[in-house]
Amino acid sequence: MFEASKQTQANSPRGSGCPCAAELLALIEDGHEDEALARIQSLSQRDFIQHMRSVQTLERGLSNYALSWQRAEYWGNGEPFPDEAEGLRAAA
């Protein structure tokens, strides 16, 4: 994962060392949150804005999709997501 990430950074049109938003997300998903946060702190203002817009677009898309589900508007307000609720019921 990290080798591919380094190669992608080297070939990135944004210049060397600037991770794309997908690479940052992959780091977080793989449990490397500290490394992702360190890379975020090294972004230039222009790269930060570009990444933030990508994240906002992703968040909007995910939220719109989740709101199409039954009772989704209540999730995140103290009510667990369906898979979490199912896990809690199974554990009880």
URRAGI-V371013 format. One record per residue. N is the residue number from 0. RES is the residue in one small letter. SS is DSSP state (~ for helix, > for strand, _ for the rest). Layout:
# URRAGI-V371013
n & res & ss
N & RES & SS
N & RES & SS
This chain:
# URRAGI-V371013
n & res & ss
0 & m & _
1 & f & ~
2 & e & ~
3 & a & ~
4 & s & ~
5 & k & ~
6 & q & ~
7 & t & ~
8 & q & ~
9 & a & ~
10 & n & _
11 & s & _
12 & p & _
13 & r & _
14 & g & _
15 & s & _
16 & g & _
17 & c & _
18 & p & _
19 & c & _
20 & a & ~
21 & a & ~
22 & e & ~
23 & l & ~
24 & l & ~
25 & a & ~
26 & l & ~
27 & i & ~
28 & e & ~
29 & d & _
30 & g & _
31 & h & _
32 & e & ~
33 & d & ~
34 & e & ~
35 & a & ~
36 & l & ~
37 & a & ~
38 & r & ~
39 & i & ~
40 & q & ~
41 & s & _
42 & l & _
43 & s & _
44 & q & ~
45 & r & ~
46 & d & ~
47 & f & ~
48 & i & ~
49 & q & ~
50 & h & ~
51 & m & ~
52 & r & ~
53 & s & ~
54 & v & ~
55 & q & ~
56 & t & ~
57 & l & ~
58 & e & ~
59 & r & ~
60 & g & ~
61 & l & ~
62 & s & ~
63 & n & ~
64 & y & ~
65 & a & ~
66 & l & ~
67 & s & _
68 & w & _
69 & q & _
70 & r & _
71 & a & ~
72 & e & ~
73 & y & ~
74 & w & >
75 & g & _
76 & n & _
77 & g & _
78 & e & >
79 & p & _
80 & f & _
81 & p & ~
82 & d & ~
83 & e & ~
84 & a & ~
85 & e & ~
86 & g & ~
87 & l & ~
88 & r & ~
89 & a & ~
90 & a & ~
91 & a & _
